[in-house]
């Protein structure tokens, strides 16, 4: 492992700003782990996270998906549980599922709730919140239209939000071809750029970097991202 990391870091300049194409080349070349690594993106944004109106949050469907199977959990009463299962939800339940999650169960990637379950699901904030899994009506994950919410989630729709001054997300897999990764990265950055909160002065996006799961962070030249 040490030799692999040393070789990777010796082949690029961590202080240099690389074009998107060159950055993707390096990310793919440095993805030498035995598993299909995730290619992550980190966007440094000009916001004051203490000001609620400046926080950035939304959902996005990447053009080339995420390259992973999304495990979806749905909180619903009996009348909506069959709908959730038929739509492809992996975990479905009511009060018993609330108790299971309360005890620490979080083996899922997305969480959806019907409105009538939120009084109970809302009490799971300490478990779901830190993992970014809490259902949110603004993101369509608190809804009576369970079928659509599950289908969107299973199709690879992802949520994003700033953690402090950074927005972090996966944008593909190391086994994607170069064009697929470039397409996803451009689309993600363009989406964040359009989600600029009102009242921000100066540049909104201050920096962008990409990295494979087990590899280095590669800084990108913002000019190559057309923002």
C-alpha positions as CSV (number, residue, x, y, z in Angstrom):
1,X,0.0,0.0,0.0
2,X,2.8,2.5,1.0
3,X,4.6,1.9,-2.3
4,X,1.4,2.4,-4.3
5,X,0.6,5.7,-2.6
6,X,4.2,6.9,-2.9
7,X,4.2,6.1,-6.7
8,X,0.9,8.0,-7.2
9,X,2.1,11.1,-5.3
10,X,5.4,11.2,-7.2
11,X,3.6,11.4,-10.6
12,X,1.6,14.6,-10.1
13,X,2.0,18.1,-8.5
14,X,-0.4,18.4,-5.7
15,X,-0.2,22.2,-5.8
16,X,-0.9,22.5,-9.6
17,X,-4.2,23.3,-11.1
18,X,-5.0,20.7,-13.7
19,X,-7.4,20.9,-16.6
20,X,-10.5,18.8,-16.2
21,X,-9.3,16.3,-18.8
22,X,-5.9,16.0,-17.3
23,X,-7.3,15.8,-13.8
24,X,-9.7,12.9,-14.8
25,X,-6.7,11.1,-16.4
26,X,-4.8,11.3,-13.1
27,X,-7.8,10.2,-11.1
28,X,-8.3,7.2,-13.3
29,X,-4.6,6.3,-13.4
30,X,-4.3,6.6,-9.6
31,X,-7.3,4.3,-9.0
32,X,-5.2,1.2,-8.5
33,X,-7.1,-0.4,-5.5
34,X,-8.5,-3.8,-6.0
35,X,-12.1,-2.5,-5.9
36,X,-14.0,-0.1,-8.2
37,X,-13.2,3.2,-6.5
38,X,-15.6,6.1,-6.3
39,X,-14.4,9.3,-7.9
40,X,-15.3,12.1,-5.5
41,X,-15.6,15.8,-6.0
42,X,-15.1,18.6,-3.4
43,X,-16.3,22.1,-4.2
44,X,-15.2,25.0,-2.0
45,X,-18.0,27.6,-1.9
46,X,-18.1,31.2,-0.8
47,X,-20.8,30.9,1.8
48,X,-21.2,31.7,5.5
49,X,-22.6,28.4,6.9
50,X,-23.9,30.2,10.0
51,X,-26.4,32.0,7.8
52,X,-29.2,29.7,7.0
53,X,-30.1,31.5,3.8
54,X,-26.6,30.9,2.4
55,X,-26.7,27.1,2.8
56,X,-26.8,25.2,-0.4
57,X,-28.9,22.0,-0.7
58,X,-30.6,20.2,-3.5
59,X,-30.8,17.0,-5.5
60,X,-29.4,16.0,-8.9
61,X,-29.6,13.3,-11.4
62,X,-26.2,12.9,-13.0
63,X,-26.2,12.3,-16.8
64,X,-24.2,9.1,-16.4
65,X,-25.6,8.0,-13.1
66,X,-23.4,7.1,-10.1
67,X,-22.3,3.6,-11.1
68,X,-23.7,2.1,-7.9
69,X,-26.8,0.4,-6.6
70,X,-28.7,2.7,-4.3
71,X,-30.3,1.1,-1.3
72,X,-33.6,2.9,-0.5
73,X,-35.4,2.9,2.9
74,X,-39.0,4.0,3.1
75,X,-41.0,4.8,6.3
76,X,-44.7,4.3,5.6
77,X,-47.8,3.0,7.1
78,X,-49.4,-0.1,5.8
79,X,-51.4,1.6,3.0
80,X,-48.2,2.8,1.3
81,X,-45.9,0.0,2.0
82,X,-46.9,-2.2,-1.0
83,X,-46.5,0.8,-3.3
84,X,-42.9,1.4,-1.9
85,X,-42.0,-2.3,-2.4
86,X,-43.4,-2.4,-5.9
87,X,-41.4,0.7,-6.8
88,X,-38.2,-1.1,-5.8
89,X,-37.6,0.0,-2.2
90,X,-35.2,-2.2,-0.4
91,X,-36.3,-1.6,3.2
92,X,-39.9,-0.7,4.1
93,X,-41.6,-0.4,7.4
94,X,-43.5,1.7,9.9
95,X,-43.2,1.9,13.7
96,X,-41.0,-1.2,13.8
97,X,-38.5,0.3,11.3
98,X,-38.4,3.6,13.3
99,X,-37.4,1.6,16.4
100,X,-34.8,-0.3,14.4
101,X,-33.2,2.9,13.0
102,X,-33.4,4.4,16.5
103,X,-31.2,1.6,17.7
104,X,-28.6,2.5,15.0
105,X,-29.6,0.7,11.8
106,X,-28.5,2.8,8.8
107,X,-27.7,0.2,6.1
108,X,-29.2,2.3,3.3
109,X,-28.3,5.2,1.0
110,X,-31.5,7.1,0.7
111,X,-34.4,7.6,3.1
112,X,-38.0,8.5,2.2
113,X,-41.0,9.0,4.4
114,X,-44.7,9.6,3.9
115,X,-45.9,12.8,5.6
116,X,-47.9,11.0,8.2
117,X,-44.8,9.2,9.5
118,X,-42.7,12.3,10.0
119,X,-43.8,12.9,13.5
120,X,-42.0,9.7,14.4
121,X,-39.2,9.8,11.8
122,X,-38.4,13.4,12.9
123,X,-37.2,12.0,16.2
124,X,-34.4,10.1,14.5
125,X,-32.4,13.2,13.8
126,X,-29.4,12.1,15.8
127,X,-29.1,8.9,13.8
128,X,-30.1,10.1,10.3
129,X,-29.0,13.7,10.4
130,X,-25.2,13.3,10.7
131,X,-25.4,10.8,7.7
132,X,-27.4,13.1,5.5
133,X,-30.3,10.7,5.5
134,X,-33.1,12.7,7.1
135,X,-36.1,12.9,4.8
136,X,-36.8,16.5,3.7
137,X,-39.9,17.8,1.9
138,X,-37.9,20.4,-0.1
139,X,-36.0,17.5,-1.6
140,X,-39.0,15.4,-2.4
141,X,-38.1,12.7,0.2
142,X,-41.1,13.5,2.4
143,X,-44.0,12.7,0.0
144,X,-47.2,10.8,-0.5
145,X,-46.0,10.0,-4.0
146,X,-43.8,7.1,-2.7
147,X,-43.6,5.5,-6.1
148,X,-41.9,8.4,-7.8
149,X,-39.6,9.1,-4.9
150,X,-38.3,5.6,-4.8
151,X,-37.9,5.3,-8.6
152,X,-35.9,8.6,-8.7
153,X,-33.7,7.4,-5.9
154,X,-33.1,4.0,-7.5
155,X,-32.2,5.7,-10.7
156,X,-29.2,7.3,-9.0
157,X,-30.6,10.7,-8.0
158,X,-28.4,12.1,-5.2
159,X,-28.7,14.9,-2.7
160,X,-26.0,17.5,-2.1
161,X,-25.5,20.1,0.6
162,X,-22.6,22.2,1.9
163,X,-20.8,20.9,5.0
164,X,-19.3,24.2,6.2
165,X,-17.8,25.7,3.1
166,X,-17.4,22.5,1.1
167,X,-19.9,20.5,-1.0
168,X,-18.8,16.9,-1.3
169,X,-20.2,14.1,-3.4
170,X,-19.4,11.1,-5.5
171,X,-19.6,11.7,-9.2
172,X,-18.9,8.2,-10.7
173,X,-16.7,5.2,-10.5
174,X,-13.1,4.5,-11.5
175,X,-14.2,2.0,-14.1
176,X,-16.3,4.7,-16.0
177,X,-14.8,5.8,-19.2
178,X,-13.2,9.2,-19.3
179,X,-16.1,10.9,-21.2
180,X,-18.6,9.6,-18.6
181,X,-16.7,11.1,-15.7
182,X,-16.1,14.4,-17.5
183,X,-19.8,14.6,-18.3
184,X,-20.8,14.0,-14.6
185,X,-18.3,16.4,-13.2
186,X,-19.2,19.2,-15.5
187,X,-22.9,18.7,-14.9
188,X,-22.4,18.6,-11.1
189,X,-20.3,21.8,-11.0
190,X,-22.8,23.6,-13.3
191,X,-25.7,22.6,-11.1
192,X,-23.9,23.9,-8.0
193,X,-23.0,27.1,-9.8
194,X,-26.6,27.8,-10.7
195,X,-27.6,27.2,-7.0
196,X,-25.8,30.3,-5.9
197,X,-27.6,31.8,-2.9
198,X,-28.8,35.4,-3.2
199,X,-26.6,38.0,-1.6
200,X,-23.2,36.3,-2.2
201,X,-20.5,38.8,-3.2
202,X,-17.6,37.8,-5.4
203,X,-17.0,34.4,-6.8
204,X,-19.3,31.7,-5.5
205,X,-17.2,28.7,-6.4
206,X,-13.7,29.2,-5.0
207,X,-12.1,25.8,-5.9
208,X,-12.8,22.3,-7.2
209,X,-10.9,19.1,-6.6
210,X,-11.5,15.4,-7.5
211,X,-10.1,12.3,-6.0
212,X,-10.5,8.5,-6.1
213,X,-11.4,6.7,-2.9
214,X,-7.8,5.6,-2.2
215,X,-6.0,8.3,-4.1
216,X,-4.8,11.9,-4.0
217,X,-6.9,15.1,-4.3
218,X,-6.4,16.7,-7.7
219,X,-7.1,20.5,-7.9
220,X,-8.9,21.6,-11.1
221,X,-8.5,24.7,-13.1
222,X,-11.9,26.5,-12.9
223,X,-11.4,27.8,-16.4
224,X,-11.6,24.2,-17.8
225,X,-14.9,23.8,-16.1
226,X,-16.4,26.9,-17.9
227,X,-17.6,28.6,-14.7
